[in-house]
């Protein structure tokens, strides 16, 4: 999980490393929505990731 850019990102590198950036719930920068992520962990492993968009306004 990384941030700084405030730009949502979810990808997997060639070696299998999952790269997640939740965006930002307060500063959308150049993005159309403010965002955050939730992650589910099961048995010590990442089971799911959801990117949530907050209402505009």
C-alpha distance matrix in Angstrom:
0.0 3.8 7.0 10.6 12.0 11.9 12.2 10.7 9.5 9.4 10.9 11.8 13.1 16.7 16.1 14.1 10.6 8.3 6.1 4.7 5.7 7.8 10.5 12.7 15.4 17.7 17.6 17.5 18.5 20.0 18.7 21.2 19.3 17.2 14.2 11.8 10.0 11.2 10.4 13.5 13.9 17.4 19.0 16.0 14.3 11.9 14.8 13.6 11.3 13.2 12.8 15.5 17.7 19.7 23.4 24.6 26.7
3.8 0.0 3.8 7.0 8.7 9.3 10.1 9.8 9.2 10.4 12.0 13.4 14.0 17.8 17.6 16.3 12.6 10.7 7.5 6.2 5.1 7.8 9.2 11.3 14.5 16.1 15.4 15.5 15.9 17.5 16.8 19.8 18.3 16.1 13.9 12.1 11.5 13.5 13.6 16.9 17.6 21.1 22.8 19.7 18.0 15.7 18.4 16.9 14.1 15.3 14.1 16.3 17.9 19.6 23.1 23.7 25.6
7.0 3.8 0.0 3.8 5.6 5.9 7.7 8.5 9.2 11.6 13.8 15.9 16.7 20.5 20.8 19.5 16.0 13.8 10.3 8.3 5.3 6.9 6.8 8.3 11.8 12.8 11.8 12.2 12.4 14.4 14.1 17.2 15.7 13.4 11.8 10.8 11.4 14.1 15.1 18.8 20.0 23.7 25.7 22.7 21.1 18.5 20.8 18.8 15.5 15.8 13.8 15.4 16.2 17.4 20.7 20.9 22.5
10.6 7.0 3.8 0.0 3.8 5.5 8.2 10.5 11.6 14.6 16.6 18.8 19.1 22.8 23.3 22.4 18.9 17.1 13.4 11.8 8.6 9.9 8.5 9.1 12.6 12.6 10.7 11.5 10.8 13.2 13.8 17.2 16.2 14.1 13.4 13.2 14.6 17.5 18.8 22.5 23.7 27.4 29.4 26.4 24.9 22.3 24.6 22.5 19.2 19.1 16.7 17.8 18.0 18.7 21.6 21.2 22.4
12.0 8.7 5.6 3.8 0.0 3.8 5.3 8.4 9.8 13.3 15.3 17.9 18.4 22.0 23.1 22.2 19.2 17.1 13.3 11.7 8.4 9.8 7.4 8.8 12.6 12.6 10.0 9.6 8.2 9.9 10.7 14.3 14.0 12.6 12.4 13.1 14.7 18.1 19.5 23.2 24.9 28.5 30.7 27.9 25.9 23.0 24.9 22.5 19.0 18.6 15.7 17.0 16.6 17.7 20.3 19.5 21.0
11.9 9.3 5.9 5.5 3.8 0.0 3.8 6.5 9.2 12.6 15.4 18.4 19.6 23.3 24.4 23.0 20.0 17.4 13.8 11.2 7.4 7.3 4.1 5.1 8.9 9.3 7.1 6.5 6.6 8.8 8.6 11.7 10.7 8.9 8.7 9.7 11.9 15.4 17.5 21.2 23.3 27.0 29.5 27.0 25.1 21.9 23.5 20.7 17.0 16.0 12.9 13.6 13.0 13.9 16.6 16.0 17.6
12.2 10.1 7.7 8.2 5.3 3.8 0.0 3.8 6.4 10.1 12.7 16.1 17.4 21.0 22.6 21.2 18.6 15.8 12.3 10.1 6.8 7.3 4.5 7.4 10.7 11.8 9.6 7.5 7.5 7.9 6.9 10.2 9.8 9.3 8.7 10.2 11.7 15.4 17.2 20.9 23.1 26.6 29.2 26.9 24.5 21.2 22.4 19.4 15.8 14.7 11.5 12.8 12.2 14.0 16.5 16.0 18.2
10.7 9.8 8.5 10.5 8.4 6.5 3.8 0.0 3.8 7.0 10.2 13.7 15.8 19.4 20.9 18.9 16.6 13.4 10.3 7.6 5.1 5.1 4.2 7.8 10.6 12.9 11.7 9.5 10.6 10.8 8.6 10.9 9.8 9.3 7.3 8.1 8.8 12.3 13.9 17.5 19.9 23.2 26.0 24.0 21.4 17.9 18.8 15.7 12.1 11.1 8.0 10.0 10.2 12.7 15.7 16.0 18.7
9.5 9.2 9.2 11.6 9.8 9.2 6.4 3.8 0.0 3.8 6.5 10.0 12.0 15.6 17.2 15.3 13.2 10.1 7.2 5.5 4.8 6.8 7.4 11.2 14.1 16.5 15.2 13.1 13.8 13.6 11.6 14.0 13.3 13.0 10.7 10.7 10.0 13.0 13.6 16.8 18.8 21.9 24.4 22.3 19.4 16.0 17.2 14.4 11.2 11.2 9.2 12.1 13.1 16.0 19.0 19.5 22.4
9.4 10.4 11.6 14.6 13.3 12.6 10.1 7.0 3.8 0.0 3.8 7.1 10.0 13.4 14.8 12.4 10.7 7.3 5.7 4.7 6.5 8.4 10.3 13.9 16.4 19.2 18.5 16.5 17.5 17.2 15.0 16.9 15.8 15.6 12.7 11.9 10.0 12.0 11.7 14.5 16.2 19.0 21.4 19.5 16.4 13.0 13.9 11.4 8.8 9.7 8.9 12.6 14.3 17.6 20.8 21.8 24.9
10.9 12.0 13.8 16.6 15.3 15.4 12.7 10.2 6.5 3.8 0.0 3.8 6.6 9.7 11.5 9.5 8.5 5.9 5.3 6.8 9.3 11.9 13.6 17.4 20.0 22.7 21.7 19.6 20.2 19.5 17.7 19.8 19.2 19.2 16.4 15.7 13.6 15.2 14.1 16.4 17.5 19.8 21.8 19.9 16.5 13.5 14.7 12.9 11.1 12.7 12.5 16.2 18.0 21.3 24.4 25.3 28.4
11.8 13.4 15.9 18.8 17.9 18.4 16.1 13.7 10.0 7.1 3.8 0.0 3.8 6.6 7.9 5.7 5.5 4.4 5.9 8.7 11.9 14.7 16.8 20.4 23.1 25.9 24.9 23.1 23.6 23.1 21.4 23.5 22.8 22.7 19.7 18.5 16.0 17.0 15.2 16.8 17.1 19.0 20.3 18.4 14.9 12.7 14.2 13.4 12.6 15.0 15.4 19.2 21.3 24.7 27.8 28.9 32.0
13.1 14.0 16.7 19.1 18.4 19.6 17.4 15.8 12.0 10.0 6.6 3.8 0.0 3.8 5.5 5.3 5.2 6.4 7.2 10.8 13.7 16.9 18.7 22.3 25.4 27.7 26.5 24.8 24.7 24.2 23.1 25.6 25.2 25.0 22.3 21.2 19.0 20.1 18.2 19.9 19.8 21.6 22.5 20.3 17.1 15.4 17.4 16.9 16.1 18.5 18.7 22.4 24.4 27.6 30.7 31.5 34.4
16.7 17.8 20.5 22.8 22.0 23.3 21.0 19.4 15.6 13.4 9.7 6.6 3.8 0.0 3.8 5.5 7.3 9.5 11.0 14.6 17.5 20.7 22.5 26.1 29.1 31.5 30.2 28.4 28.2 27.5 26.3 28.8 28.6 28.6 25.9 24.9 22.5 23.4 21.3 22.5 22.1 23.4 23.9 21.9 18.7 17.5 19.2 19.2 19.0 21.5 22.0 25.8 27.7 31.0 34.1 34.9 37.9
16.1 17.6 20.8 23.3 23.1 24.4 22.6 20.9 17.2 14.8 11.5 7.9 5.5 3.8 0.0 3.8 5.8 9.1 11.3 14.9 18.1 21.3 23.5 26.9 29.9 32.3 31.3 29.9 29.9 29.6 28.4 31.0 30.4 29.9 27.0 25.5 22.8 23.3 20.7 21.6 20.6 21.7 21.7 19.5 16.6 16.1 18.3 19.0 19.1 22.1 23.0 26.8 29.0 32.2 35.5 36.5 39.5
14.1 16.3 19.5 22.4 22.2 23.0 21.2 18.9 15.3 12.4 9.5 5.7 5.3 5.5 3.8 0.0 3.8 6.3 9.4 12.6 16.2 19.0 21.5 24.9 27.6 30.3 29.6 28.2 28.6 28.4 26.9 29.1 28.2 27.7 24.5 22.8 19.9 20.0 17.3 18.0 17.1 18.2 18.5 16.5 13.3 12.5 14.6 15.2 15.6 18.8 20.0 23.7 26.3 29.5 32.8 34.2 37.2
10.6 12.6 16.0 18.9 19.2 20.0 18.6 16.6 13.2 10.7 8.5 5.5 5.2 7.3 5.8 3.8 0.0 3.8 6.4 9.8 13.2 16.1 18.7 21.9 24.7 27.3 26.6 25.5 25.9 26.1 24.7 27.2 26.1 25.2 22.1 20.2 17.5 17.8 15.3 16.6 15.8 17.6 18.1 15.5 12.6 11.5 14.2 14.5 14.2 17.3 18.2 21.9 24.4 27.4 30.8 32.0 34.8
8.3 10.7 13.8 17.1 17.1 17.4 15.8 13.4 10.1 7.3 5.9 4.4 6.4 9.5 9.1 6.3 3.8 0.0 3.8 6.5 10.2 12.8 15.5 18.8 21.4 24.2 23.7 22.5 23.2 23.4 21.7 24.0 22.7 21.8 18.5 16.6 13.8 14.3 12.1 13.8 13.7 15.9 17.2 14.8 11.7 9.5 11.9 11.4 10.6 13.6 14.4 18.1 20.6 23.6 27.1 28.5 31.3
6.1 7.5 10.3 13.4 13.3 13.8 12.3 10.3 7.2 5.7 5.3 5.9 7.2 11.0 11.3 9.4 6.4 3.8 0.0 3.8 6.9 10.1 12.4 15.7 18.6 21.1 20.3 19.2 19.7 20.0 18.6 21.1 20.0 19.0 16.1 14.5 12.4 13.8 12.5 15.0 15.5 18.3 19.9 17.3 14.5 11.9 14.3 13.0 11.1 13.3 13.1 16.6 18.7 21.5 25.0 26.0 28.7
4.7 6.2 8.3 11.8 11.7 11.2 10.1 7.6 5.5 4.7 6.8 8.7 10.8 14.6 14.9 12.6 9.8 6.5 3.8 0.0 3.8 6.4 9.1 12.3 15.0 17.7 17.2 16.2 17.2 17.9 16.1 18.5 16.8 15.5 12.4 10.7 8.7 10.5 10.0 13.1 14.4 17.6 19.7 17.3 14.7 11.6 13.6 11.7 8.9 10.5 9.9 13.1 15.2 17.9 21.4 22.6 25.2
5.7 5.1 5.3 8.6 8.4 7.4 6.8 5.1 4.8 6.5 9.3 11.9 13.7 17.5 18.1 16.2 13.2 10.2 6.9 3.8 0.0 3.8 5.6 8.8 11.9 14.2 13.5 12.6 13.6 14.7 13.1 15.7 14.1 12.5 9.8 8.6 8.0 10.9 11.6 15.2 16.8 20.3 22.7 20.2 18.0 14.8 16.6 14.2 10.9 11.3 9.4 12.0 13.4 15.6 19.0 19.8 22.2
7.8 7.8 6.9 9.9 9.8 7.3 7.3 5.1 6.8 8.4 11.9 14.7 16.9 20.7 21.3 19.0 16.1 12.8 10.1 6.4 3.8 0.0 3.8 6.3 8.6 11.5 11.6 10.9 12.9 14.3 12.2 14.1 11.7 9.6 6.5 4.8 4.9 8.3 10.2 14.0 16.3 19.9 22.6 20.5 18.5 15.1 16.4 13.6 9.9 9.3 6.9 8.7 10.2 12.1 15.7 16.8 19.2
10.5 9.2 6.8 8.5 7.4 4.1 4.5 4.2 7.4 10.3 13.6 16.8 18.7 22.5 23.5 21.5 18.7 15.5 12.4 9.1 5.6 3.8 0.0 3.8 7.0 9.1 8.3 7.2 9.1 10.7 8.9 11.1 9.1 7.1 5.3 5.9 7.9 11.6 13.9 17.6 20.0 23.6 26.4 24.3 22.3 18.9 20.0 17.0 13.3 12.0 8.8 9.6 9.6 11.1 14.2 14.6 16.7
12.7 11.3 8.3 9.1 8.8 5.1 7.4 7.8 11.2 13.9 17.4 20.4 22.3 26.1 26.9 24.9 21.9 18.8 15.7 12.3 8.8 6.3 3.8 0.0 3.8 5.4 5.5 5.9 8.5 11.1 9.7 11.4 8.9 5.7 5.2 5.9 9.1 12.5 15.3 19.0 21.5 25.2 28.1 25.9 24.3 21.1 22.2 19.2 15.5 13.9 10.7 10.2 9.7 9.8 12.8 13.0 14.4
15.4 14.5 11.8 12.6 12.6 8.9 10.7 10.6 14.1 16.4 20.0 23.1 25.4 29.1 29.9 27.6 24.7 21.4 18.6 15.0 11.9 8.6 7.0 3.8 0.0 3.8 6.2 7.1 10.5 13.1 11.3 11.8 8.5 4.8 4.9 5.8 9.5 12.3 15.7 19.2 22.0 25.6 28.6 26.8 25.5 22.3 22.9 19.8 16.3 14.0 11.1 9.3 8.4 7.2 10.1 10.8 11.9
17.7 16.1 12.8 12.6 12.6 9.3 11.8 12.9 16.5 19.2 22.7 25.9 27.7 31.5 32.3 30.3 27.3 24.2 21.1 17.7 14.2 11.5 9.1 5.4 3.8 0.0 3.8 6.5 9.3 12.5 11.6 12.4 9.8 6.4 8.1 9.5 13.2 16.0 19.3 22.8 25.4 29.1 32.0 30.0 28.8 25.7 26.5 23.5 19.9 17.8 14.7 12.9 11.4 9.6 11.5 11.0 11.1
17.6 15.4 11.8 10.7 10.0 7.1 9.6 11.7 15.2 18.5 21.7 24.9 26.5 30.2 31.3 29.6 26.6 23.7 20.3 17.2 13.5 11.6 8.3 5.5 6.2 3.8 0.0 3.8 5.6 9.1 9.0 10.6 9.1 6.6 8.9 10.9 14.5 17.8 20.8 24.5 27.0 30.7 33.5 31.3 29.8 26.6 27.6 24.6 20.9 18.9 15.4 14.3 12.4 11.3 13.0 11.7 12.0
17.5 15.5 12.2 11.5 9.6 6.5 7.5 9.5 13.1 16.5 19.6 23.1 24.8 28.4 29.9 28.2 25.5 22.5 19.2 16.2 12.6 10.9 7.2 5.9 7.1 6.5 3.8 0.0 3.8 6.2 5.3 7.0 6.0 4.8 7.5 10.4 13.8 17.4 20.3 24.0 26.7 30.3 33.3 31.3 29.3 25.9 26.7 23.4 19.6 17.4 13.7 12.7 10.5 10.1 11.6 10.1 11.4
18.5 15.9 12.4 10.8 8.2 6.6 7.5 10.6 13.8 17.5 20.2 23.6 24.7 28.2 29.9 28.6 25.9 23.2 19.7 17.2 13.6 12.9 9.1 8.5 10.5 9.3 5.6 3.8 0.0 3.8 5.6 8.4 9.0 8.6 10.9 13.6 16.6 20.3 22.9 26.6 29.1 32.7 35.5 33.3 31.2 27.9 28.9 25.8 22.0 20.1 16.5 16.1 13.9 13.9 15.1 13.1 14.1
20.0 17.5 14.4 13.2 9.9 8.8 7.9 10.8 13.6 17.2 19.5 23.1 24.2 27.5 29.6 28.4 26.1 23.4 20.0 17.9 14.7 14.3 10.7 11.1 13.1 12.5 9.1 6.2 3.8 0.0 3.8 6.8 8.9 10.0 12.2 15.2 17.9 21.6 24.1 27.7 30.4 33.8 36.7 34.6 32.2 28.7 29.5 26.2 22.5 20.6 16.8 16.8 14.3 14.9 15.7 13.5 15.0
18.7 16.8 14.1 13.8 10.7 8.6 6.9 8.6 11.6 15.0 17.7 21.4 23.1 26.3 28.4 26.9 24.7 21.7 18.6 16.1 13.1 12.2 8.9 9.7 11.3 11.6 9.0 5.3 5.6 3.8 0.0 3.8 5.5 7.4 9.2 12.6 15.1 18.8 21.3 24.9 27.7 31.0 34.1 32.3 29.8 26.2 26.6 23.2 19.5 17.3 13.5 13.3 10.8 11.8 12.8 11.1 13.4
21.2 19.8 17.2 17.2 14.3 11.7 10.2 10.9 14.0 16.9 19.8 23.5 25.6 28.8 31.0 29.1 27.2 24.0 21.1 18.5 15.7 14.1 11.1 11.4 11.8 12.4 10.6 7.0 8.4 6.8 3.8 0.0 3.8 7.2 9.6 13.3 15.9 19.4 22.2 25.5 28.7 31.9 35.1 33.7 31.2 27.5 27.4 23.8 20.2 17.4 13.7 12.7 9.5 10.2 10.2 8.3 10.9
19.3 18.3 15.7 16.2 14.0 10.7 9.8 9.8 13.3 15.8 19.2 22.8 25.2 28.6 30.4 28.2 26.1 22.7 20.0 16.8 14.1 11.7 9.1 8.9 8.5 9.8 9.1 6.0 9.0 8.9 5.5 3.8 0.0 3.8 6.2 9.9 12.9 16.2 19.3 22.6 25.8 29.0 32.4 31.0 28.8 25.1 25.0 21.3 17.7 14.7 11.0 9.4 6.1 6.5 7.4 6.5 9.5
17.2 16.1 13.4 14.1 12.6 8.9 9.3 9.3 13.0 15.6 19.2 22.7 25.0 28.6 29.9 27.7 25.2 21.8 19.0 15.5 12.5 9.6 7.1 5.7 4.8 6.4 6.6 4.8 8.6 10.0 7.4 7.2 3.8 0.0 3.8 7.3 10.8 14.1 17.4 20.8 23.9 27.4 30.6 29.0 27.1 23.6 23.8 20.4 16.7 13.9 10.3 8.5 6.0 5.4 7.6 7.5 9.7
14.2 13.9 11.8 13.4 12.4 8.7 8.7 7.3 10.7 12.7 16.4 19.7 22.3 25.9 27.0 24.5 22.1 18.5 16.1 12.4 9.8 6.5 5.3 5.2 4.9 8.1 8.9 7.5 10.9 12.2 9.2 9.6 6.2 3.8 0.0 3.8 7.0 10.4 13.6 17.1 20.2 23.6 26.8 25.3 23.4 19.8 20.0 16.6 12.9 10.3 6.8 5.5 4.6 5.8 9.3 10.4 12.9
11.8 12.1 10.8 13.2 13.1 9.7 10.2 8.1 10.7 11.9 15.7 18.5 21.2 24.9 25.5 22.8 20.2 16.6 14.5 10.7 8.6 4.8 5.9 5.9 5.8 9.5 10.9 10.4 13.6 15.2 12.6 13.3 9.9 7.3 3.8 0.0 3.8 7.0 10.3 13.8 16.8 20.3 23.4 21.8 20.2 16.8 17.2 14.1 10.5 8.5 5.9 5.4 6.9 8.1 11.9 13.6 15.9
10.0 11.5 11.4 14.6 14.7 11.9 11.7 8.8 10.0 10.0 13.6 16.0 19.0 22.5 22.8 19.9 17.5 13.8 12.4 8.7 8.0 4.9 7.9 9.1 9.5 13.2 14.5 13.8 16.6 17.9 15.1 15.9 12.9 10.8 7.0 3.8 0.0 3.8 6.6 10.2 13.2 16.6 19.8 18.3 16.5 13.0 13.4 10.3 6.8 5.5 4.5 5.9 8.9 10.9 14.7 16.8 19.4
11.2 13.5 14.1 17.5 18.1 15.4 15.4 12.3 13.0 12.0 15.2 17.0 20.1 23.4 23.3 20.0 17.8 14.3 13.8 10.5 10.9 8.3 11.6 12.5 12.3 16.0 17.8 17.4 20.3 21.6 18.8 19.4 16.2 14.1 10.4 7.0 3.8 0.0 3.8 6.9 10.1 13.4 16.7 15.6 14.1 10.9 10.9 8.3 5.8 5.4 6.7 7.8 11.4 13.2 16.8 19.4 21.9
10.4 13.6 15.1 18.8 19.5 17.5 17.2 13.9 13.6 11.7 14.1 15.2 18.2 21.3 20.7 17.3 15.3 12.1 12.5 10.0 11.6 10.2 13.9 15.3 15.7 19.3 20.8 20.3 22.9 24.1 21.3 22.2 19.3 17.4 13.6 10.3 6.6 3.8 0.0 3.8 6.6 10.0 13.2 12.0 10.3 7.2 7.5 5.7 4.4 6.5 9.0 11.0 14.7 16.8 20.4 23.0 25.6
13.5 16.9 18.8 22.5 23.2 21.2 20.9 17.5 16.8 14.5 16.4 16.8 19.9 22.5 21.6 18.0 16.6 13.8 15.0 13.1 15.2 14.0 17.6 19.0 19.2 22.8 24.5 24.0 26.6 27.7 24.9 25.5 22.6 20.8 17.1 13.8 10.2 6.9 3.8 0.0 3.8 6.6 10.1 9.8 8.5 6.0 5.3 5.0 6.4 8.7 11.9 13.7 17.5 19.6 23.0 25.9 28.5
13.9 17.6 20.0 23.7 24.9 23.3 23.1 19.9 18.8 16.2 17.5 17.1 19.8 22.1 20.6 17.1 15.8 13.7 15.5 14.4 16.8 16.3 20.0 21.5 22.0 25.4 27.0 26.7 29.1 30.4 27.7 28.7 25.8 23.9 20.2 16.8 13.2 10.1 6.6 3.8 0.0 3.8 6.7 6.0 5.4 4.6 5.3 7.2 9.2 12.2 15.3 17.3 21.1 23.1 26.6 29.4 31.9
17.4 21.1 23.7 27.4 28.5 27.0 26.6 23.2 21.9 19.0 19.8 19.0 21.6 23.4 21.7 18.2 17.6 15.9 18.3 17.6 20.3 19.9 23.6 25.2 25.6 29.1 30.7 30.3 32.7 33.8 31.0 31.9 29.0 27.4 23.6 20.3 16.6 13.4 10.0 6.6 3.8 0.0 3.8 5.4 5.4 6.5 5.8 8.9 11.9 14.8 18.2 20.3 24.1 26.2 29.6 32.5 35.1
19.0 22.8 25.7 29.4 30.7 29.5 29.2 26.0 24.4 21.4 21.8 20.3 22.5 23.9 21.7 18.5 18.1 17.2 19.9 19.7 22.7 22.6 26.4 28.1 28.6 32.0 33.5 33.3 35.5 36.7 34.1 35.1 32.4 30.6 26.8 23.4 19.8 16.7 13.2 10.1 6.7 3.8 0.0 3.8 5.5 8.4 8.7 12.2 15.1 18.3 21.6 23.8 27.6 29.7 33.2 36.0 38.6
16.0 19.7 22.7 26.4 27.9 27.0 26.9 24.0 22.3 19.5 19.9 18.4 20.3 21.9 19.5 16.5 15.5 14.8 17.3 17.3 20.2 20.5 24.3 25.9 26.8 30.0 31.3 31.3 33.3 34.6 32.3 33.7 31.0 29.0 25.3 21.8 18.3 15.6 12.0 9.8 6.0 5.4 3.8 0.0 3.8 7.0 8.9 12.1 14.3 17.7 20.6 23.0 26.7 28.7 32.4 35.0 37.4
14.3 18.0 21.1 24.9 25.9 25.1 24.5 21.4 19.4 16.4 16.5 14.9 17.1 18.7 16.6 13.3 12.6 11.7 14.5 14.7 18.0 18.5 22.3 24.3 25.5 28.8 29.8 29.3 31.2 32.2 29.8 31.2 28.8 27.1 23.4 20.2 16.5 14.1 10.3 8.5 5.4 5.4 5.5 3.8 0.0 3.8 6.0 9.2 11.6 15.2 18.2 20.9 24.6 27.0 30.6 33.1 35.8
11.9 15.7 18.5 22.3 23.0 21.9 21.2 17.9 16.0 13.0 13.5 12.7 15.4 17.5 16.1 12.5 11.5 9.5 11.9 11.6 14.8 15.1 18.9 21.1 22.3 25.7 26.6 25.9 27.9 28.7 26.2 27.5 25.1 23.6 19.8 16.8 13.0 10.9 7.2 6.0 4.6 6.5 8.4 7.0 3.8 0.0 3.8 5.9 7.9 11.6 14.4 17.3 20.9 23.5 27.1 29.5 32.3
14.8 18.4 20.8 24.6 24.9 23.5 22.4 18.8 17.2 13.9 14.7 14.2 17.4 19.2 18.3 14.6 14.2 11.9 14.3 13.6 16.6 16.4 20.0 22.2 22.9 26.5 27.6 26.7 28.9 29.5 26.6 27.4 25.0 23.8 20.0 17.2 13.4 10.9 7.5 5.3 5.3 5.8 8.7 8.9 6.0 3.8 0.0 3.8 7.2 10.5 14.0 16.6 20.3 23.0 26.3 29.0 31.9
13.6 16.9 18.8 22.5 22.5 20.7 19.4 15.7 14.4 11.4 12.9 13.4 16.9 19.2 19.0 15.2 14.5 11.4 13.0 11.7 14.2 13.6 17.0 19.2 19.8 23.5 24.6 23.4 25.8 26.2 23.2 23.8 21.3 20.4 16.6 14.1 10.3 8.3 5.7 5.0 7.2 8.9 12.2 12.1 9.2 5.9 3.8 0.0 3.8 6.8 10.3 13.0 16.6 19.4 22.7 25.3 28.4
11.3 14.1 15.5 19.2 19.0 17.0 15.8 12.1 11.2 8.8 11.1 12.6 16.1 19.0 19.1 15.6 14.2 10.6 11.1 8.9 10.9 9.9 13.3 15.5 16.3 19.9 20.9 19.6 22.0 22.5 19.5 20.2 17.7 16.7 12.9 10.5 6.8 5.8 4.4 6.4 9.2 11.9 15.1 14.3 11.6 7.9 7.2 3.8 0.0 3.8 6.8 9.8 13.3 16.2 19.6 22.0 25.0
13.2 15.3 15.8 19.1 18.6 16.0 14.7 11.1 11.2 9.7 12.7 15.0 18.5 21.5 22.1 18.8 17.3 13.6 13.3 10.5 11.3 9.3 12.0 13.9 14.0 17.8 18.9 17.4 20.1 20.6 17.3 17.4 14.7 13.9 10.3 8.5 5.5 5.4 6.5 8.7 12.2 14.8 18.3 17.7 15.2 11.6 10.5 6.8 3.8 0.0 3.8 6.3 9.8 12.8 16.0 18.6 21.7
12.8 14.1 13.8 16.7 15.7 12.9 11.5 8.0 9.2 8.9 12.5 15.4 18.7 22.0 23.0 20.0 18.2 14.4 13.1 9.9 9.4 6.9 8.8 10.7 11.1 14.7 15.4 13.7 16.5 16.8 13.5 13.7 11.0 10.3 6.8 5.9 4.5 6.7 9.0 11.9 15.3 18.2 21.6 20.6 18.2 14.4 14.0 10.3 6.8 3.8 0.0 3.8 6.7 9.9 13.2 15.4 18.5
15.5 16.3 15.4 17.8 17.0 13.6 12.8 10.0 12.1 12.6 16.2 19.2 22.4 25.8 26.8 23.7 21.9 18.1 16.6 13.1 12.0 8.7 9.6 10.2 9.3 12.9 14.3 12.7 16.1 16.8 13.3 12.7 9.4 8.5 5.5 5.4 5.9 7.8 11.0 13.7 17.3 20.3 23.8 23.0 20.9 17.3 16.6 13.0 9.8 6.3 3.8 0.0 3.8 6.5 9.8 12.4 15.4
17.7 17.9 16.2 18.0 16.6 13.0 12.2 10.2 13.1 14.3 18.0 21.3 24.4 27.7 29.0 26.3 24.4 20.6 18.7 15.2 13.4 10.2 9.6 9.7 8.4 11.4 12.4 10.5 13.9 14.3 10.8 9.5 6.1 6.0 4.6 6.9 8.9 11.4 14.7 17.5 21.1 24.1 27.6 26.7 24.6 20.9 20.3 16.6 13.3 9.8 6.7 3.8 0.0 3.8 6.6 8.8 12.0
19.7 19.6 17.4 18.7 17.7 13.9 14.0 12.7 16.0 17.6 21.3 24.7 27.6 31.0 32.2 29.5 27.4 23.6 21.5 17.9 15.6 12.1 11.1 9.8 7.2 9.6 11.3 10.1 13.9 14.9 11.8 10.2 6.5 5.4 5.8 8.1 10.9 13.2 16.8 19.6 23.1 26.2 29.7 28.7 27.0 23.5 23.0 19.4 16.2 12.8 9.9 6.5 3.8 0.0 3.8 6.4 9.0
23.4 23.1 20.7 21.6 20.3 16.6 16.5 15.7 19.0 20.8 24.4 27.8 30.7 34.1 35.5 32.8 30.8 27.1 25.0 21.4 19.0 15.7 14.2 12.8 10.1 11.5 13.0 11.6 15.1 15.7 12.8 10.2 7.4 7.6 9.3 11.9 14.7 16.8 20.4 23.0 26.6 29.6 33.2 32.4 30.6 27.1 26.3 22.7 19.6 16.0 13.2 9.8 6.6 3.8 0.0 3.8 6.4
24.6 23.7 20.9 21.2 19.5 16.0 16.0 16.0 19.5 21.8 25.3 28.9 31.5 34.9 36.5 34.2 32.0 28.5 26.0 22.6 19.8 16.8 14.6 13.0 10.8 11.0 11.7 10.1 13.1 13.5 11.1 8.3 6.5 7.5 10.4 13.6 16.8 19.4 23.0 25.9 29.4 32.5 36.0 35.0 33.1 29.5 29.0 25.3 22.0 18.6 15.4 12.4 8.8 6.4 3.8 0.0 3.7
26.7 25.6 22.5 22.4 21.0 17.6 18.2 18.7 22.4 24.9 28.4 32.0 34.4 37.9 39.5 37.2 34.8 31.3 28.7 25.2 22.2 19.2 16.7 14.4 11.9 11.1 12.0 11.4 14.1 15.0 13.4 10.9 9.5 9.7 12.9 15.9 19.4 21.9 25.6 28.5 31.9 35.1 38.6 37.4 35.8 32.3 31.9 28.4 25.0 21.7 18.5 15.4 12.0 9.0 6.4 3.7 0.0
